[in-house]
């Protein structure tokens, strides 16, 4: 199709509003709800401008980008209203459109009023980066949107050199991490480091992070374990004209997700404060009377007709409102919805303390003296206090530190035993691996304990890089002995990669002559100088299936892993030896029972 034909097609699309809007859900993992939907526009399905890239490029070339974006925005608002979607509506906008002199102020607000959409439910998502010279003008444009109640999101963070400056200058409410850093994050420690850095900046700037482009369960598990709460991608829902409305269509049940070998710190049951909520339509006079009769009442949750929370009213904020002259008389008959805050945190009763703690600390306006709402299956169940969550999390961290290895900070013997016990109680299928460093003692004697500690830290990092933190476990027994518990069928591949990673990284600890000779000399137990091969790993592996669990306990399982490790040690170089937990011990046969890498 020629340029002229493309421009003609664009003219037809704009004249007839021939735009299709697809919606992709954005999910809150901790609250187990759909935060909202990103509206994605497409041209006619049978035409060359169906692709948004081609459509936008043609409109930009024709100088009609502003006109196209307003058409897309109008279609998105209309369909959002028609489909009766709940949650926030993310609308894409190019910075150059916001800065366009022909852009009519207030047009978006008119659209929202026409379709019954609240401005505080709309997020303006910047889809491209602006030149640095335009940042001041862009900031003014976004300030105008914010003054009307809109939120601001920055898309594709990390895709260009200026994205961090945009973040710093514009201070958006949300940032979306570029798809590149999400793809394969479970296999790439560098990408995990990048995302960790983004999270630190987000906490400091009080910005919420959205990880988009998630396609694999492994990617989702790693991101959730890192503390990212808001997620988007094909795994959770493809862009559709009629997207999922129920979170259960997107996420499995909470109980199905509780498959970690690590003991979870418990649900919120211990923190639950059961107290009545109030309907949004009740008069303020009843609210004030409730606070007067209950001096220890810190807050009151506000619910709709279906008992779902829609807001919260904190005592300290009420006091400020009623200090105004004649405020009591003026407000007494008004509905409590006039005083409630809609910027509240609601979490499911089954969520863990760690998940809730991460969510609380990432919120921009959550005060330590305020309460949050606890729900069960989406309905109001009670409230919890922020200070109680932080207190219990602190106690948990102290307990974990007490049982952690002081060098690697990995879980020590007590958590390891708890992990093995939990595995057996859950009747889980798993691989229990005892990891030992070959020739570590002579290396330690030759190079010194400082260098030996560096090797142990290196192995700890290699182990962490090979596990899924949501479903696997790494512990440090002591010295150069580690425990690894794996789920999944790709365990051989991960052990092979672990061996390779350790041998590659440990080369940094040798002197050049030892690397060239592929060996080193150190004193043996009887004091004589002896030749030793470079460091490698011997790994004993015990295969555990559900039918084995009734016949085992944690002690026996650890003993089997140690036995498998001893067999692996009889093979020179990196090796592993596999034992089936359901079979009686067999005589060791190196040619068939051990696999040398």
N, C-alpha and C positions, 0 to 999 in steps of 0.2 A: 504494500500500500504506500502510495506517495505521500509526501508531507501535506499536500493540498487535500488529499482524501482523508487523512487523519484529522486535519483541522475541521473539515466538513462533518466528520463523524462526531467530533467533540461538540460542535455547534448543535447537532441534533440531540446529543445526550443532555446538554445544558438546557436546551429549549423544552425538552419533554421530561426532564428530571429522571432520566433512565439510569438510575444508580441503584445497585443492590447493597444492602447493609448486612454484614455478617457480624455475629457477636461471639467473642471468645471469653470464657470465664476467667476471672482472677480470684484465686482461692486463698483463704486464711487457714493455715494448717492448725494453729493452736486453737482457734475458735470453731474450727470445723464448719465453716460457712463460706458462701460465695460473697466476697467483698464487693464485686461488681463485674462489669463486662467492658472489654475494649471493643469499640465500634470500628469495623474494618470495611472500607468501601471497595466495590468492584464495578467495572463497566459492564455493558451487555455481554452475556456469556458467549454469544456467537460472533463477537467482533474482535478486532485487533486491539481495542482499548480495554479489554476485560481486565488485564493485569493492572494493578494500581501503579506499578512503576511506569508503564507506558502511558497510562492515563494522566498521571501527574506531570510527566515530562512533556507531553503534548500541550497540556494546559499552561505550563510555565513558558514554553516556546511561544504560545499564542498570546501571552500576557493576560490569561484568564484564570490564573491559579486561585485568586481570591473568590471568583465566581464559582469555581468548581468546589472549593472547600466549603463554601456556604451551602451549596446544593447537597453535598455529602452530609453536612451537619444537620440540615433540615430532615433529610431522609432518615438519619440515625435517630434523631429525637422522635420522629413520628413512629418508627418501628419499635423503639424502646417502649413507647407508650402503648402501642397496639398489642405487643406481646406480653405486656404487664410484667416487665422484668423488675426485679428488686435489687437494691444495692446501687453502687456508684456507676456512672456512665463515663467511660474514658473516651474523650473526643480528640482525635489527632488534629494538630494544627502546625503549619510551617511558620517559623519565625518571620519569614519574609512577608507572609500574609498579614500577621499581626502588625507589622510595620508599614503596610501598604497604606498610602494616603487615601485611597478610595474605600478602605475598609470602614463600613458603617458601624459606629459604636452603638452598643445596645442591641444589635440584631440577634445575637445568641440568646440574650435574656428574653427577648420577645418570643423566640422559638420555644423556650422552656415554659413560659407562661401559657403559650398556646396549647402545649401538650401536657400541661400539668406536672412538670418536672421541677423539683426544687433545685436551686442553684448550688446548695451545699452538697448535693448528690452528684455533681458534675466535676470531672477532672479534665483540665486542658492539658493534653500531652504533646509536648514539643517533639516533633518527629525528625527535625534536622537541626544542625548547629548554625548559629548565626556568626557572622564575622565579628571579631573582637570590637571593631569600631561601633557596632550597633548595640552593644550590651546595655548602654545607658537607656537608649530608646526602648529596647525590649523590656528592660526592667520596669519602665513606666507603663508599658502596655500590660504586663502581667500584674502590676499593682492595681491597674484598673479592673482586671478580672477578679483579683482577690477581694477588692472592695465590694464586689457584688456577691461574694460568697463562694466563688469557684476555688478549687484546689488546683495545684500545678504539678505536673510530672515531667521529668526529663527522660527521654527515651534513649536507648542504645548507649548507655554509659560505658566508656572505654573504647568506643569505636573510632574516636578521633582525638587529636592532640589537645583540643580546646574544651573537651567535655568536663574535665575537672574544674577549669576556670568558670564554665557556665554554672556548675553546681555551686561553687563558692560565691559567685556574684548574684545568682538568681534565687538561691536558697529554696529549691522546690520542696513540695510536701512529699513527693515520691521520686525515686530514681529507679530506672529499669536497667539491669545489668545486660550488656550486649550478649547476644546469643553465643558468640564465639567462646566466651568464658564459661558458659554452662555446658556446652557440648563436650562430653567425656570428662567432666570434672572429677568423677570418681576414680579416674586413672591418671590424672595429671596434678601433681602436687603444686606446680607453679600456678595453675589456675585457682587452686584452693587458696594459695597465699594471696593472690589478687583479690579474691572475693572477701577474704578475711580483712584485708585493708579497707575495702569498701565499707564493710560493716562497722569498722572502727570510726571512719569518717562520718558515717550515717548517725552513729550514736552521738558524736560530738555536735553535729549539725541538726540533730533532731529530725532526721529524714527517714521515711520508711522505704525499705528496699524491696523491689519486686524482681524475682528471678524469672526471666521469660525464656521461652524456647525449650522447655523441659520435655524430653521425649522418652527417657528411660527411667525405670523405677530406681535404678542405682543412682542416677543423678539426683532424683528427688530425695532419696535417703540421705545422701551426703549433705545436701543443702539444708535439709531439716535438722540434721545433726549439728550443723554450723550455726544454727539459730536463725536462719532465714524463714520468715513466717509467710510472706506473700509470694505465691508462685503462679506461673502461667505457662501453658504449652500444650502440645498435642497429647501428651500423656494424660492431661486433666480435661481436655476437651478441645476439639478442633473448631475453628470458626464456622458457625452455622447460623442460618436464618432463625431457627428455633432452638436456641441453646438449652442446656440442662438448667432446670430451676431448683432442683433438690441436690444438696451436697452429697447425699448417699448415691447419686448417680455418678459422682466423680471420684469420691474417696471411699475406700472400704471401711467397714465398721471399725471403731476405735479398738475393740477387743482383738480384731484380726491383726492390728498393727503392733500389738504388744508381743513381739516375738524376739526381743533382745535377750542375749545371754546375761546381760548386766542387770542387776537388781535395780528396778526403777524406784525412785524416791517416794512413791505413793501418789495417790490422787488428792483432791482438795477436800475430801470428806472431813479431815481433822480440823480444817479451817472454816468449815461452813457455819455461817450464822443464819439460823432460820428466823426470818422476820417477815411480816406481811408486806406485800407491795401495795401500790396504790394505782387505781385506774387513771389514765391521762385526763379523763374528763371530770374527775372529782374536784370540788372547789378548794382553793388555796386555804380557806379557813380550816378545813379538816386536816390539812397537812401541818399547819401551824399548831393545832391542838395536839397532834401526835408528837411533835417535837417537845411541846411543853410538858406533856404527861410522862415522857421518857427521856430524862436528862442524859442518859448514856447512849441514846440513839444517834449514831453518826451520820446516817444517810437513809433515804427511802428510795427504793427502785420504783420506776413507773412502767406499767405494762399496758398492752393493748387488750382488745376484747378476747384474744386468743391466748392470753397470759404470756405473751412474748415481750421481753424487755424492749422499751423504746427510749428510755432515758433514766437519769438518776438525779436526785436532789441531795446535795450535801448541806449539812447544818451550817457550816461556816459561810457558804455562799448565800444561804437564805438570810442570815443575820445581816449581811451587807445590804441586801435588797430592801429589808424592812427598816433600815435606818433612815430612809428618805421620808420626808414629811408626808403624812397622810397615806403612806404606802399600804398600811394594813387595811384601811377602809377601801382603798382603790382596788386592792388585789383580792380581798376576801372571797368574792364571788367568781373570780376568774378561774379557769381550769388550771390544774397544777402543771399542765404542759407549758404554760407561759413561763414557768420558773425552772423547768428541768433542763439539764445539760444532755445534749445528744452525743457529746464527745466522751463516751464511757467505754470501758472494757467489759466485755461479756465472754466468759469462757465456760466450756463444758466441764461438768463435775469429774469426768474421767481423765481430764488432762493432767499431766504430771506437774509437780512443783517447778521443775527446771524449765518446762515449756512456758509456764505462766510467768516465771521470773524473767525470762528473756523478753517476753512480750511487754511486761511492765517497764523494764529498763529501756526499751526502745521507743516508748511512747513519749511524745514531746511534752504533754501537759499533765502527766500522771504525778500527783503529789503523794508523799509518803503517808499523809494523814487521811487520804481519801480511800474509799471502798471501791471494789469492783463487783460486778454481777456474776453469779454462778448459775448456770442453766443446766437442765437435764433434758435431752432430746429437744433442745431449742426453747423450752419453756422455763419461766422463772422458777428458781429453786431456793435462792437465798443470796447472801452477799459474803464477801471475804474482805479482809483488811490487808492492805499492801504491806504494812509493817510486819504482819504475821508471816507472810510469804518470805520476806527478806530474812526474818529471824530463822526460819526453818532451813532456808537455803544456806545460810551461814553455818548452822549446825551441821548440815550435810557436808559442806566443804571441809569443815574441821575434821569430821569423821573420816572422809576420804583421804585427807592428808595424813591422818594418823596411821592409816594402813597402806600408804603408798611407799614405793621404794624411794629413798631420799635422793638417789642419783637421777634416775630416769623419770621419776614421778608417776610411773605406771603403777596400777594396782598391785599390791603385794600378796602374801600368802592367804590372808583372811578373805579378801575379795575373790581370789582365785578359787578357794574352796566354795565360797558362796555361788560363784558362777557355775561350777560343776554340779553343785546340788540343784541349782535352778534348772539346768539343762535336763537333769534326770527327772525332776518333778514335772517338767513340761512335756516329757516324753518326746523330745526333739531329736531329729536326725542331725548329726554334726560330726566334724572331724576335730579331735582334740590332739594338739601338736605340742610336743616337748622340743624346744629349740635350744641347741647347745653349740658353742663356738669351738671348732677344732683348733688345738694348739694355742689356746688363749693363755694358759699359765706361762709357758716358755716365752711367749710374746711379751707378757706383762713383766716377766723377770728381766728381759733384755731392754725393752723400751721404757719401762717405768710405769708406775700406777696412773700417772696423769694421762699418758697416751692410752693406757688400757681403758680408762674411764671414757675417753673419746670414742673408742671402738664400741663400748657398750651403748653409748648415746647414739652412735651411728646405726647400730642394729635396732635399737628402739624405734628410730625414725623409719627404717626400712620396714619394720613390722607394721607400723601405723599406716604406711603408704599402701600396704597390701590388704587392708581390711575395710569392710563397710562398717563404719562406726555405729550404725543403727542396729546391726544384727550380729556382728562379730565381737570378739573380745581379745585383748592383749594384756598380759600380766607379766610381772618380773618376779620370778621365784627368788632370785638372789645370785650374785656373781655373774657368770655368763650363761645362766639358765633362764629361759623365758617360756611362758605358756601362751599358746595361740589356739583359739577356738573359732572354727570357720563353719559357715553354713554355705549352701549352694553346691552345685555340681562341678564348678570350675576350680576346685581346690588344688588339683595337680598343677594347673597353669599358674596359679598364684604362688605356690611354693617354688615352682621353677623360676618365676620372676623374682621372688624374694632372694633365692640363692644368687641369681645373677646380679641383682642390685647390691647385695652386701659385698660380693667379691669386687665389684667395680668401685664402689665407694671406699672400701677399706684400703685400696691401693694408695690413697693419699697419706696413710699413716706409716709407710715403710721408707727406709732409706733407699736411695737409687740403686745401690749395689744389690740389695735384697730383691728389688723388683726385677732387675736384669737376670739374676740367678734363679728367680721364681722360688726362693727358699731363704731361710735365715738360720743362723747357728746360735744356740743358747745352751745353758747348762741343764742337764737332765736331773732326775731325782737323786742319782748317785754322785752328782757333781761333775760328771764328764761332759765335755762339749758334744752336742748332737745336732744333726741337721733336721730342720722341721719345714714342712710345707707351709705355704702362706695360709692365712686364716680362711676358713670356710665354715659351712654350717652342716651339722648332723641333726636331722629332724626325725623324731619318732612320732608316728601318726596312729591314732586309734579311731577306727570308724565305729560310730555309735548310731544305732537305729532304734526306733521306738520300742521294738520288742525286746531290746537288751536292757532297758532302763530299770525294770523291776528287779533284776539280778545284780545291780551295781550300786555302789555308793561312791561318794566323791573320792574317798581314799583309794578304793580299788581302781577307779578310773585314772587317777594320777599315777598309780603304780604301773598300770598297763602302758601309759605314755612313757614313763621312765624306762620300762623294759624295751619298748620299741626304739627309744633313743639309743640304748646300749647296743642294740643290733646295728643301727645305722652307723655308730661310731667304728664298727669293725671294717667299714668300707673307706678307703682313702679318698679324700677330697669331698666335695659337697654330695650329700646323699640323703635319702629318707627311707624309712622302713615302715611298712603298713601292717597293723594288727587289726583284725576284726574282733570287736568286743564280744561278739557272740560265740566265738570259737575258742576251744581250749588252746593254751600255748603250744607252739610247735617248735621243733628243733630249728635253729637258725641255719639257713642255706643261702649264702651270699649270692649265688648265681641266679636265684629265682625270687628271693624274698626282699632284696634291696635293689633300689634303682639308683645307680650312680650317674650323676649329671656330667 
